[in-house]
Amino acid sequence: MATVDKDLAGSEIVGSFTPTPLFAGESATVTEEGIIDTGVLAKYTVLGKITATGKLVILNPAAVDGSQVAYGILTQAVDATAADVRAGVYVGGFFNDAALVWPVHTSLDTLIERQAAFARTPIRIGTVRL
């Protein structure tokens, strides 16, 4: 049986759900397909790209293999523990910081640091003001 995303309107999963807006403002949203290298990654995980292979992994600011530079945002949850997985990746747009899954135990704790992680890319990070 296929896994159904609980955030979809027709998922038939009943319960309380308070969505966090993914987008923080008006901007062209751009996606592309990428190869996820390894691990179980949550939807909206911030990704880096390994220079030697072109594969995507969770952003790792301490790395020196290319994955220390923010590249994109995963569009869906992925389980790449058994093999590489092709998945959609946002590579452009204006995203809500609160909706993204950032690496833990890094220096990316504030909005300013997270915005700087995507410097020189078509991705902007902000907050939603209601």
C-alpha positions as CSV (number, residue, x, y, z in Angstrom):
1,M,0.0,0.0,0.0
2,A,1.3,3.4,-0.9
3,T,2.0,5.9,1.8
4,V,-0.4,8.8,1.8
5,D,0.7,12.3,2.7
6,K,-1.4,13.4,5.7
7,D,-1.2,17.0,4.5
8,L,-3.2,16.3,1.3
9,A,-6.9,17.2,1.4
10,G,-8.1,13.8,0.3
11,S,-5.8,11.7,2.5
12,E,-8.7,10.5,4.7
13,I,-6.5,10.8,7.8
14,V,-8.7,12.4,10.4
15,G,-7.4,14.4,13.4
16,S,-6.3,17.8,14.3
17,F,-4.0,19.5,11.8
18,T,-2.7,23.0,11.8
19,P,-0.8,23.7,8.6
20,T,2.3,25.8,8.6
21,P,2.4,27.9,5.4
22,L,5.3,26.8,3.2
23,F,5.6,30.0,1.3
24,A,6.5,33.4,2.9
25,G,5.7,35.6,-0.1
26,E,5.3,36.0,-3.8
27,S,8.1,34.6,-5.9
28,A,8.4,32.2,-8.8
29,T,8.6,28.6,-7.4
30,V,11.1,26.4,-9.3
31,T,11.5,22.7,-8.9
32,E,13.7,20.0,-10.4
33,E,14.4,16.3,-9.8
34,G,17.3,15.3,-7.7
35,I,18.9,12.1,-6.5
36,I,18.7,11.8,-2.7
37,D,21.9,10.0,-1.5
38,T,21.0,8.4,1.8
39,G,18.8,8.4,4.9
40,V,15.3,9.1,5.8
41,L,14.5,12.7,5.2
42,A,11.4,14.6,6.1
43,K,9.4,16.8,3.7
44,Y,10.9,20.3,3.4
45,T,14.4,19.2,4.5
46,V,17.1,21.7,3.5
47,L,19.5,20.0,1.2
48,G,23.1,20.4,0.1
49,K,24.7,18.9,-3.0
50,I,27.8,16.7,-3.0
51,T,30.1,18.1,-5.6
52,A,31.7,14.8,-6.7
53,T,28.5,12.9,-7.3
54,G,25.8,15.6,-7.7
55,K,23.6,13.7,-5.2
56,L,21.6,15.5,-2.5
57,V,21.9,15.1,1.2
58,I,20.8,17.0,4.3
59,L,22.7,20.3,4.5
60,N,25.8,19.9,6.6
61,P,27.6,23.3,7.3
62,A,30.6,21.4,8.7
63,A,31.2,19.4,5.6
64,V,33.8,20.0,2.9
65,D,32.3,17.9,0.1
66,G,29.9,20.6,-1.3
67,S,27.0,19.6,1.1
68,Q,28.0,22.6,3.3
69,V,26.3,24.9,0.8
70,A,22.5,25.1,0.8
71,Y,21.1,23.9,-2.6
72,G,17.4,23.3,-2.3
73,I,14.4,22.1,-0.3
74,L,12.9,18.6,-0.5
75,T,9.3,18.5,-1.8
76,Q,8.3,15.3,-0.1
77,A,9.4,12.8,2.6
78,V,12.0,10.3,1.3
79,D,13.4,7.0,2.5
80,A,16.8,6.4,0.8
81,T,18.2,3.9,3.3
82,A,18.1,1.0,0.8
83,A,19.0,2.9,-2.4
84,D,19.2,6.3,-3.9
85,V,15.8,7.9,-4.6
86,R,14.7,10.4,-7.2
87,A,12.6,13.2,-5.6
88,G,11.4,16.7,-6.3
89,V,13.5,19.6,-5.0
90,Y,12.5,23.2,-4.7
91,V,15.4,25.3,-6.2
92,G,13.7,28.6,-6.3
93,G,11.0,30.5,-4.4
94,F,10.3,32.4,-1.2
95,F,9.9,30.0,1.7
96,N,8.7,30.2,5.3
97,D,11.6,29.5,7.7
98,A,9.2,27.8,10.2
99,A,8.1,25.2,7.7
100,L,11.6,24.0,6.7
101,V,13.5,21.2,8.3
102,W,17.0,22.5,9.2
103,P,19.9,20.4,10.3
104,V,20.3,20.1,14.0
105,H,23.4,20.9,16.0
106,T,24.6,23.6,13.5
107,S,25.2,27.3,13.5
108,L,21.9,27.8,11.6
109,D,19.9,28.9,14.5
110,T,18.6,32.3,13.5
111,L,16.6,33.6,10.5
112,I,19.6,35.7,9.4
113,E,21.9,32.7,9.4
114,R,19.4,30.7,7.5
115,Q,18.9,33.4,5.0
116,A,22.7,33.6,4.5
117,A,22.8,29.9,3.9
118,F,20.8,30.4,0.7
119,A,22.8,33.5,-0.4
120,R,23.5,33.6,-4.1
121,T,20.7,31.2,-4.9
122,P,17.1,31.8,-6.2
123,I,15.8,30.7,-2.8
124,R,14.7,33.3,-0.3
125,I,13.9,32.6,3.3
126,G,11.5,34.7,5.4
127,T,8.7,34.5,8.0
128,V,4.9,34.6,7.5
129,R,3.2,37.5,9.2
130,L,-0.5,36.9,9.9
